[in-house]
Amino acid sequence: MGFSARDALSEFWTSRTSKMGVALIVILFGISAYVLVSYPLNFGTQYWNKPQHWADYPKGVPPSWTQTFSSVRKPEHMILTTDVSEKRTRGIMTIDFNINFDLRADIFPQFTSFSLSDLTFYDTPPIIHLTLTKPDGSKIEDLLVESVPYPPSGQEPPYVKYVESPLRVYMPGSPAVRNAIAGYLRTEFGSTLTPLEIRNMGLEQFLFGSPDEEGEFTNIVEGTYNLEVQVEIFHEDDTVGSVKFVVGGQVYGFMGTDTLGRDLAVGLLFGFPVALFIGFITSTLTTIVGSVLGITSGYMGGRVDELIQRVCDVLNTLPQLPILIFLVFILGQNIWNIIVVLVFFGWSGLTILIRSMVLQAKQEQFIEASIASGASSRWIMARHIFPQVAPFIFTQMIFFTPGAILAEAALSFLGLGDPTLPTWGQILERGFQTGAIFLGYWWWIIPPGLLIVVTSLCFVFIAQGLEPVVNPRLRRMR
């Protein structure tokens, strides 16, 4: 009685490891599909490896959820953007923006910055005014007054600025901001602090704090802040795309950031489809090459068999990792070069196994009958030999997938990955290169390592679940 596809599926599904593997791979494919839909394909070059894209992000801070295990509330990093504006034409023409944000922490923010993007003007350059209103009602008028530079001579209106790179003002480094805070302190509290003293002490405590009994600004004013951005314009058709205000915190996001400010959650997510792509393409090509050569070697015999087996022996005796490193270094750090090198060194072991199975299978009487009837060797290998070894080949393809993922991660960890694609191995490599493990940046090291292990294990679980389907002896042992 034959073992039907339905029986095979039932046998596979009875294993707990099979169910766990299927559940994990469904999650992996779901995340990968989300990334492919929501991320641009050039994410690596356009965003991940572009430092200016991460200029507003904190450097080397842990995830926000770590606050749960701390008794001290650290300020969360906030990137506050608005493209909703109101144009007023009474008296002085202005474009007004309002940004509200809540600050609740036991530690002052690390820094603040302001950005303006997509500015178009026709006449005199606009002037930007910032006013910060605290939860207690006090205001810092003209916290920042910034004049847009005049366009180069010879340029015709409209003048378009800050499209690729925004106008960014790092507020602790702005003399105008320090002068405004000095005036605010003098008016509100009679303080005599100079702008230089404010810079040395850190202006964030004056932006977000209030004086204690000794006159020190150690108390954080918690609540809702309002930042009013007023762009004074001199032509009715002047426009501003958006404004951004950054409150530099000490925790950010779900996975924290690296020392360049890159959101690690974003990089880890993009690594899902890359890992699956490398794993499946490499394992599929390796299986095809190994299976075709194994079936050909076992069935044809003679000089063909001798040649294929000697090549396999040579490849199996070569030290693979040093040669992989050498070839990737020579060919270039490209994902397709990595796949080609992994396939080149991966097929020989499968070829030897398939050959031994074919040597046994071709002794069957129906094979001899096909030869006697005049069937061609190609027809026999395709119609009679291949179906007998197909289940084993499919299982080996599943086994090859985690090996390919681990090999790519190893090459990336050694600095030989494709620099245009963020992968888990590259994130690990960057972390070790900058000393993350010694600095205590565990969120930079543990998550990518765990993702590599879990992704590899899910394919191992599926392969283990397929073993009873492929090997009848294991079914009888149950």
N, C-alpha and C positions, 0 to 999 in steps of 0.2 A: 504494500500500500504506500503510495507516494506521500511526500510531505508538501502539502499545498502552501500557497502564499498566505492563506488565512491561518493555517496551522503555525506557520513561521511567525506571523504577527502576534498570534496568541502566546506563543512560546517566548517571544521577545518581551511582551508586555507583562508577563508574570514576575519578572525580576524587578526588585526595588531600585537597583542601580539604573536599569533602563528608564524607569519612570523619572528618576532624579535627573538623568542625563537629558531626556527629552524636555523636561521642564526648564532646565538651565539653558538649553539651546534655543528654546522658544523665546525666553527672555533676552538672550543675546541678539537674536534676529530682530526682535521687536525694537530694542534700543538702536540697533544698526539702521533699521528702516527709518526711525525717527531722525537720526543724525543725517542720513542721506537726503531726507526731505527738507530739513530745516537748516542745514549747513551748506555753504557754497563748496564746490569741489576744490577750489583753490584756497581753502581755509588756511592751509599751512603757510603759504607764501603771502597771502593777502592780510592775514590777521595774526596767526600764532607767532610767526617769526618777524613781526613788525613791531619794534619797541614802542613807536609812537602810539600804536593802538592801545597799549596798556599803560600809558602815561598817567591816567587818572586812578589807577588801581594801587592798593597798598603793596608794599614789598615784604614778602616772607611772613605773612600773618596766618594764624590757624583758622580752621572753619568756625562759623558762627555757633554751631551746636555745642562746641566745647564750653560755652558759657554755662551750660547746665551743670558742669562739674566744678565750677569756680565760685568762690564766695565773693569775689570782686567782679563787679560788672564792668567789662571793658566796652568802650564805644565801638559800635558797629560801623564799618566803612559804608558811607552813603555816596552814591553817584546820582545826583539829582538833576534831571534833565526836563526841560519843558520847551515845546514848540508852539504853545498857545500864547498868543500875544494880543494886546489891545492897543490900537493906535488912537491917540488923542490929538486933536488939532486945535484945541482952544489955547490961545496964547502960543507958547512954544510947542512945536510939534514933537511928539515923543512916541516911541514904541515901548510899551510897558509889559514886563513879565513879573510873575509872582511865584515864588517857590516856598512851600511850607514843608517843614520837616520836624520830627520829634527827636529829641536828644535825652536819653535816660542812661546814665552811666556813673561810675564812681571815679573814672579817670578822664582827664581832658583828651579831646581828639589830638592827633599828632600834627595835622596840618590842615589847611584849607586852600582851595584853588578855585578860580573862576575861568570859564571858557565861553567863547562866543563863536558861532559858525555861520557860514553862508550869508555874508553881509554884502548887500548891493546898495550903492549910493550913486547919485547923479551930480552932486554939487560939492558942498563942503563936507569933509569927513565927519561922521557922527561922533558924539561924545557919550561915554557910558558912565552912568552913576549907579552906585550900589548903596542901599540902605538896609541895615539889619535891625529887625525888631525882636527883642527878647521876650520870653514868656512873662516876665514881670512888667512889660510895657515900655521899658526903656529902649531908646533908639540910638543907633550909631549912624548919624547922618553922613552921607557922602563917604561911606567906608572906603570906597574906591572910586576915583574919577580917572578914567582912561580915555585918552584921545586917540582915535584911529589915525595912523599916519597918512599923509597926503600921497596920492598915487604918483608914479613916476611921470615926469614931463613927457608930453607927446602922446600919452594914452588918452583915448576917447571914452567918454561915459557911454553906458553905465560901467562903473568900476565894481568888479566882483572880487571879493577877498575872502580868505579863510574857508575855502571849500575843501581842499585836501587836508590842510593842517589848520586847526582852529586858533584863534587868538587866545592864548592861555596865560593867565597871571597867577603865579605862585605867591599867595598873599603874604606869607611870612617874609618873603624876600622883597616885598614892595615898600619903598619908602613912603609912598602916598598912604598906604594902609596904616603904617605905624604912626604917621602924623595924625591921621583921623582918630585912631584909638587914643593917642595922647590927648587930643582935644576933648574927646568924650570923657576920659577919666578926670580931666581937669574940671569940666563942667558939672559932671554928676557927683564926683566924690572929692573934689578939691585936690586931686593928686598932682604931684610935681614930677612924675616920672617922665623922662625924656624918651624920644623914639628909639635911641640907642639902647637904653635900659630895657625898654619893652621888647626889643629884638632879642636881647640876651636872656631875658626871663621867659620868653615864649609868648607870643601874642594870643594863642588860643585860650589861655586862662582868662584873658581880659574880654575876649569875644564871648565866651560861654560861662564865665564865672561871675561871682559877686564877692565883695570883701567880707572877711570875718571880723571878729571883735578887734583883732590886732591890725586890721587894714590889709591883710594878705588875701589875695584872690585865690582862695582854696576851695570855695564852695561852688559846685557846679549848679547852674540854674537849669533845672530840668523842666521839660515841657515842649511846647510847639513854638518853633522859631519861624519868622517870616523874612525872606530875602526879597526885596523889591529891586528889580533891575529896570532902570529907565534909560533908554537909548534916545538921546536927543538928536533929532534929524533936521535937515535943512532943505529937504525936497519931499514932496508928498508921495513920491513913488519909491522912496528908500525902503528896504526890507531887511529883516534879520531872520535867518532860518530857525535857530534855536540857541538857547543858553544852557550852561551847565555849571552847577556848583558842587564841589566835592568836599565832603567832610571826612578827613583821613582818620579812619578807625584802626583798631588793633585786632579785629576779627572780620572775616569776610567769607560769604558764600557757604557752599556745602563742603568744599574740599580745600579751602584756603588758597593761598597764592604762593608762587615761587619768588626768588629774589629779583626777578625782572617785573614782578607784578602780574604775571599771567595767571588767569583763573584756572586752577588745576582741574576743576570739574569739567570745564569746556574741553581741555586737552584729553582728559580721560575718556570722555564721551566719544570724541572723534576717533579714539583708538579702537573702539569696538568694530566698526566696519573695516578698518585697515587690518586688524588682526584676523578677522574672518576671511577677508579677501586673500590675504597672504596664505593663510592656512588651507583654504579650499583650492585655490589655483595651484599651489605647490603640490598638495596631496593628489589632486586630479591628474596633473601632468606626470608626476612621478609614478602614479599607478598605471597610467596608460603606457608609458615607456617600458616600465618594468614588466607589465603583463604581456605586451606584444612580444618583447624580446624573450621572455620566459617561455611562452607558448611556442614561439618559433624555434628556440634552442632545443626544447624538449622533444618536439615533434620531428623537426628536420634532421637532427643529429649530424654526424659527420663533421666536416670542416666548419660549417655554420655554427654548430654547437660548440666546437672547440674555440672558435674565435670569440663568441659571446662570453663564454665562461672565463677565458683568460682575461678579458677586459674587466669582468666582474671581480676576479681575483685581485687585479691591480688596484681597482678602486677601493676594494675592501681593506687593502693593506696600507693605503695612504693615510697619513694623519689629516683628518678632514678639517678640523678647526683652523690650523695654521694656513692650510691651502685656501679655505673659504675666505679668511681675512685677506690673504694675498690677492686672490682673484677679484674680490670686491674692491680692494684698494686700486687695482690696475684698471678694471672695467669702469669703475665709477660708482658713486653712492646713489644708485637709482633703484627703485623698487623692482623693476623688471630685471635688472642685472642680478639682484639678490635672489629673485625667484629662479632665474636660469641656473645660477650656481647651486642653489639648494636641490633643484631637480637633477642636475648633473651628478651630484654625489649621493642622491637618494634612491635611485632605481635598482642598483646592483643587487642589494639584499633580496628584494622582492623577486627579481629575475631568477635567482638561484632556487628560491622556494617554489615558484611556479613551475620551473623546469622539473623538479623532482615529482611534483604532482602529475605533470603531463606524461612523464615517462611511465607512470603507473596506469594512467587513464588510456593511453594509446594501445595498451595490450588487450583492451576489451574486445569482445567478439564483434560488436556492432561497428567498431572502427575498422576492423579487418574486413568486414563485409562491405563497408563503404569503399575501401581501397579496391577490393575485388570488382566492384561494380563500376569502377573507373572514375570515382569522384576525385576532384582536384584536392591538392593539399590545403589550399586556401579555404575551400568550402568545408573541408573536414575540421580544420582548426576553428572556423567561425561557428559552425553549426553543431559540432559534437564535443570538441575539446573545451571551448570557452564556457558553455553553459555549466559544465561540471566544476570549473574552478571559479566561476563568477561570484558565488557567495563569499568565498575566501578573499577574493580580490576586493570586494566591497568593504569587507571588514578591515582589510589592511589599509584601504584608503582612509577610513575613519581613524585608524591608528596613526597614520602619517600626519594628520592635521595638527594635533598638538605639538608634534615634533617640529613642524615647520614654524609654528607660532613661537616656540621656545628658541629655535635657531635664529629667527629674525630678531627676537628680543635680545639674544646674546650678541649678535652683530651690532645692534643699535647701542647696547650697553658699552660696547667697545668703541663707540664713536663712528661706526661704519654704516649706520642706517641712512635711509633717504632723508636728507635735511628738509625736504619740502613737505613731508608728512609727519605730523606729531604722532608718535607711537608710544606705547607704554614703556618699551625699552629705552627710548630716547629720554622720556621724562625721568626714568631711573638714572640714566647716564648723567643727565644734567644735574640731578640732585647730588650724586656722589662727586661730580666734578667741582661743585661749589661747596662741598663739605656739609651738606644738609644733615647727614647722620651725626656729625660732631656738634652741629649747632642745635640739635634737638628738633629739627623740622620733620617729625615723624609722618605728618600728613603728606609729605612730598615723596616718601619712600615706601610706606606700607601699602597704600591703595593700589598703585600700579603693579606692585609685586603680587598682591592678592588677586588682582584681575587676571594676570597671566596664569596663575595657578588654577583659578576657578575655571577659566576658559579651557585650559588644557584638560582639567578633570572631567568636564562635561562630555568631551569626546571619548575619553577613556571609559566613562560609565556606559556610553552607548555601545562602544566596541565590546565591552565585557558582556553586555546584554545580548549581543549578537553571537557570541561564542557558542551557546547551546543550539542556536539555529544552524550554525555552520557545522558544528561537530556533533554527530549523533551520539557519541559516547557520553558526552556531558549530559544529554537529555536522559539517557538511561540511568545515569548516576543519581538523578534527582529522586 
